[in-house]
Amino acid sequence: MPARRLRGVRPALVVCGLLWLLPLQPGHAQETLERLVDEGERRTAEGAASQQRIDAASEETERLLLEYRQATRELDGLRVYNELLDRQVAGQRTEITELQASIERVAQLERQVVPLLVRMIETLEAFIDLDVPFLPEERQARVARLRALLDDGGITVAEKFRKVFEAYQVENEYGRTIEAYRDTVTIEGQAREVDLLRIGRIGLYYLTPDGGRAAAWDPIAGGWVALDVGRYRAALGHGLRLARKQVAPDLLVLPLPAPGVTP
């Protein structure tokens, strides 16, 4: 019995002990609860801060990844561009080499062309002296300009050659045209103003303004040969008007001087 009573008393003692403990610890429980709440809030705040750092790190990683990809694309583009520039530079170096070779050839050519131009001008001057004496001052002035041009170091050889070639073209054109102009010739020792008619290079004639005298140039004799003014006055007058484009093209009947024969 005593033992049974003891076992019966134990639950009551435990309950009494708990009841005794509970009212004795209210402040401690509240403090513990507050610490737990504070700790939870702190950990929540730390977790939020950590999440923010993770999000920021993720965004930064994404930004850096985008920059890396963009830089990679730019690098690929620059690599292609550099390859293109390398090919262009190689081509330009080839062109430079070719140009240097051309310059050397031009220098050699210039040394050969200049003496040629001198001979061409001398030949042109001699030709004008021996030719039918039309526009003598104009043609001689052209030769003088060519000589001055040849001595000008500021003008390229190509330009000098072009000018000489143009002078030859002008002289060549004289042989295919007719022309009328007024000039002064010596008639019986006196200088007189006359109307000159040039027909290519085969005929050069003059007629005085009053129609009283007419003559043709004799290239063999090297002088003027008088013409029958009564016979050729009308033809010469018509030829002068035709050369000045005052009448329509027409057939001209004029003498061609022969050596030692008076027309």
FIMARKE-343147 format. One record per residue (C-alpha): residue number from 0; residue in one letter; x, y, z. Coordinates in pm, whole numbers, plus 50000, padded with zeros to 5 digits. Last residue first. Example, Ala and Ser with C-alpha at 12.3 -4.5 7.8 and 13.67 -1.06 7.14 Angstrom:
// FIMARKE-343147
NODE_1_s_51367_49894_50714
NODE_0_a_51230_49550_50780
//
This chain:
// FIMARKE-343147
NODE_262_p_54916_58328_33501
NODE_261_t_55286_58410_33451
NODE_260_v_55490_58097_33397
NODE_259_g_55842_58046_33543
NODE_258_p_55728_57776_33781
NODE_257_a_55353_57728_33767
NODE_256_p_55102_57956_33938
NODE_255_l_54763_57799_34010
NODE_254_p_54495_58007_33840
NODE_253_l_54147_58061_33981
NODE_252_v_53805_57920_33888
NODE_251_l_53601_57891_34204
NODE_250_l_53304_57658_34233
NODE_249_d_53045_57755_34494
NODE_248_p_52974_57744_34865
NODE_247_a_52693_57984_34961
NODE_246_v_52774_58351_35002
NODE_245_q_52888_58573_35290
NODE_244_k_53075_58290_35456
NODE_243_r_53391_58504_35481
NODE_242_a_53572_58250_35259
NODE_241_l_53284_58272_35008
NODE_240_r_53299_58651_35004
NODE_239_l_53674_58640_34936
NODE_238_g_53628_58374_34665
NODE_237_h_53361_58586_34491
NODE_236_g_53595_58884_34491
NODE_235_l_53873_58667_34354
NODE_234_a_53653_58530_34078
NODE_233_a_53527_58878_33984
NODE_232_r_53875_59028_33972
NODE_231_y_54022_58734_33779
NODE_230_r_54002_58842_33412
NODE_229_g_54020_59217_33452
NODE_228_v_54288_59180_33719
NODE_227_d_54512_58979_33487
NODE_226_l_54729_58839_33763
NODE_225_a_55061_58964_33900
NODE_224_v_55302_58707_34041
NODE_223_w_55397_58746_34407
NODE_222_g_55720_58597_34533
NODE_221_g_55913_58283_34623
NODE_220_a_55979_58186_34264
NODE_219_i_55881_57827_34340
NODE_218_p_55604_57916_34584
NODE_217_d_55443_58161_34336
NODE_216_w_55189_58367_34530
NODE_215_a_54905_58504_34321
NODE_214_a_54836_58866_34227
NODE_213_a_54557_59119_34185
NODE_212_r_54554_59496_34135
NODE_211_g_54290_59761_34065
NODE_210_g_54011_59608_34270
NODE_209_d_53992_59919_34488
NODE_208_p_54046_59707_34798
NODE_207_t_54353_59544_34639
NODE_206_l_54314_59177_34558
NODE_205_y_54546_58912_34694
NODE_204_y_54597_58548_34625
NODE_203_l_54732_58238_34800
NODE_202_g_54675_57898_34643
NODE_201_i_54764_57537_34706
NODE_200_r_54802_57555_35080
NODE_199_g_54434_57551_35159
NODE_198_i_54278_57828_34954
NODE_197_r_54402_58153_35104
NODE_196_l_54249_58481_34992
NODE_195_l_54419_58805_35094
NODE_194_d_54253_59145_35087
NODE_193_v_54517_59416_35044
NODE_192_e_54684_59694_35238
NODE_191_r_54985_59832_35058
NODE_190_a_55350_59852_35145
NODE_189_q_55543_60007_34857
NODE_188_g_55838_59863_34668
NODE_187_e_55636_59765_34363
NODE_186_i_55373_59600_34583
NODE_185_t_55480_59504_34935
NODE_184_v_55205_59332_35129
NODE_183_t_54985_59442_35420
NODE_182_d_54703_59234_35560
NODE_181_r_54329_59178_35538
NODE_180_y_54178_58835_35584
NODE_179_a_54007_58564_35383
NODE_178_e_54037_58195_35462
NODE_177_i_53989_57859_35296
NODE_176_t_54032_57533_35481
NODE_175_r_54192_57190_35442
NODE_174_g_54564_57274_35432
NODE_173_y_54532_57519_35720
NODE_172_e_54412_57233_35941
NODE_171_n_54757_57073_35933
NODE_170_e_54913_57390_36066
NODE_169_v_54661_57397_36350
NODE_168_q_54721_57028_36423
NODE_167_y_55095_57085_36435
NODE_166_a_55043_57367_36686
NODE_165_e_54818_57138_36891
NODE_164_f_55096_56875_36900
NODE_163_v_55339_57134_37032
NODE_162_k_55090_57234_37300
NODE_161_r_55023_56873_37401
NODE_160_f_55397_56796_37417
NODE_159_k_55451_57089_37649
NODE_158_e_55161_56975_37868
NODE_157_a_55306_56624_37891
NODE_156_v_55651_56764_37969
NODE_155_t_55504_56940_38268
NODE_154_i_55511_57315_38302
NODE_153_g_55697_57484_38587
NODE_152_g_56035_57447_38418
NODE_151_d_55943_57693_38142
NODE_150_d_56204_57668_37866
NODE_149_l_55978_57459_37640
NODE_148_l_55696_57705_37688
NODE_147_a_55917_57992_37569
NODE_146_r_55999_57793_37254
NODE_145_l_55632_57711_37201
NODE_144_r_55536_58075_37242
NODE_143_a_55791_58172_36976
NODE_142_v_55643_57910_36740
NODE_141_r_55295_58055_36788
NODE_140_a_55432_58406_36729
NODE_139_q_55576_58284_36397
NODE_138_r_55233_58156_36293
NODE_137_e_55051_58475_36384
NODE_136_e_55312_58700_36222
NODE_135_p_55320_58499_35898
NODE_134_l_54943_58479_35849
NODE_133_f_54994_58346_35496
NODE_132_p_55342_58316_35348
NODE_131_v_55310_57985_35158
NODE_130_d_55549_57752_35335
NODE_129_l_55928_57759_35353
NODE_128_d_55953_57975_35665
NODE_127_i_55655_57792_35819
NODE_126_f_55823_57456_35759
NODE_125_a_56148_57575_35916
NODE_124_e_55960_57685_36228
NODE_123_l_55772_57357_36247
NODE_122_t_56095_57158_36209
NODE_121_e_56261_57359_36486
NODE_120_i_55960_57306_36709
NODE_119_m_55958_56931_36637
NODE_118_r_56334_56904_36697
NODE_117_v_56302_57071_37037
NODE_116_l_56005_56850_37121
NODE_115_l_56208_56539_37038
NODE_114_p_56493_56659_37259
NODE_113_v_56239_56692_37543
NODE_112_v_56077_56353_37478
NODE_111_q_56386_56137_37541
NODE_110_r_56475_56274_37885
NODE_109_e_56106_56282_37960
NODE_108_l_56080_55912_37878
NODE_107_q_56354_55824_38126
NODE_106_a_56180_56027_38395
NODE_105_v_55850_55868_38297
NODE_104_r_56005_55521_38330
NODE_103_e_56129_55606_38678
NODE_102_i_55789_55742_38766
NODE_101_s_55629_55425_38631
NODE_100_a_55855_55209_38851
NODE_99_q_55763_55421_39150
NODE_98_l_55399_55391_39052
NODE_97_e_55425_55012_39030
NODE_96_t_55586_54990_39374
NODE_95_i_55326_55227_39515
NODE_94_e_55051_55019_39354
NODE_93_t_55189_54702_39515
NODE_92_r_55207_54879_39849
NODE_91_q_54851_54995_39796
NODE_90_g_54738_54637_39733
NODE_89_a_54912_54515_40048
NODE_88_v_54757_54801_40243
NODE_87_q_54415_54710_40104
NODE_86_r_54461_54344_40193
NODE_85_d_54569_54437_40545
NODE_84_l_54278_54678_40571
NODE_83_l_54037_54397_40481
NODE_82_e_54197_54169_40741
NODE_81_n_54172_54450_40992
NODE_80_y_53803_54490_40914
NODE_79_v_53739_54117_40962
NODE_78_r_53925_54125_41295
NODE_77_l_53745_54444_41393
NODE_76_g_53412_54278_41327
NODE_75_d_53508_53973_41532
NODE_74_l_53628_54199_41810
NODE_73_e_53305_54396_41794
NODE_72_r_53109_54072_41825
NODE_71_t_53322_53963_42119
NODE_70_a_53286_54304_42281
NODE_69_q_52909_54274_42244
NODE_68_r_52916_53924_42397
NODE_67_y_53137_54045_42680
NODE_66_e_52919_54347_42740
NODE_65_l_52612_54122_42754
NODE_64_l_52790_53888_42996
NODE_63_l_52901_54183_43206
NODE_62_r_52543_54304_43226
NODE_61_e_52415_53957_43313
NODE_60_t_52683_53920_43583
NODE_59_e_52594_54263_43718
NODE_58_e_52227_54166_43726
NODE_57_s_52310_53840_43903
NODE_56_a_52537_54018_44150
NODE_55_a_52261_54270_44219
NODE_54_d_52009_53990_44263
NODE_53_i_52247_53801_44494
NODE_52_r_52317_54117_44691
NODE_51_q_51945_54181_44716
NODE_50_q_51892_53822_44824
NODE_49_s_52160_53861_45089
NODE_48_a_51995_54177_45211
NODE_47_a_51660_53999_45219
NODE_46_g_51816_53704_45402
NODE_45_e_51988_53939_45644
NODE_44_a_51657_54112_45706
NODE_43_t_51483_53778_45757
NODE_42_r_51766_53669_45984
NODE_41_r_51731_53984_46184
NODE_40_e_51351_53950_46193
NODE_39_g_51384_53590_46310
NODE_38_e_51642_53686_46567
NODE_37_d_51422_53966_46689
NODE_36_v_51125_53729_46713
NODE_35_l_51333_53468_46895
NODE_34_r_51477_53730_47124
NODE_33_e_51123_53856_47190
NODE_32_l_51008_53505_47270
NODE_31_t_51300_53452_47505
NODE_30_e_51229_53777_47678
NODE_29_q_50863_53687_47717
NODE_28_a_50955_53342_47848
NODE_27_h_51200_53492_48100
NODE_26_g_50950_53745_48216
NODE_25_p_50677_53477_48275
NODE_24_q_50908_53229_48464
NODE_23_l_50772_53167_48828
NODE_22_p_50414_53124_48724
NODE_21_l_50509_52835_48510
NODE_20_l_50746_52665_48752
NODE_19_w_50506_52616_49040
NODE_18_l_50240_52479_48812
NODE_17_l_50495_52252_48666
NODE_16_g_50600_52132_49012
NODE_15_c_50241_52090_49120
NODE_14_v_50179_51882_48816
NODE_13_v_50480_51673_48886
NODE_12_l_50387_51634_49253
NODE_11_a_50036_51533_49165
NODE_10_p_50165_51282_48920
NODE_9_r_50396_51140_49190
NODE_8_v_50134_51092_49461
NODE_7_g_49975_50785_49316
NODE_6_r_50304_50610_49287
NODE_5_l_50369_50685_49647
NODE_4_r_50031_50557_49742
NODE_3_r_50104_50228_49570
NODE_2_a_50428_50198_49760
NODE_1_p_50259_50259_50085
NODE_0_m_50000_50000_50000
//
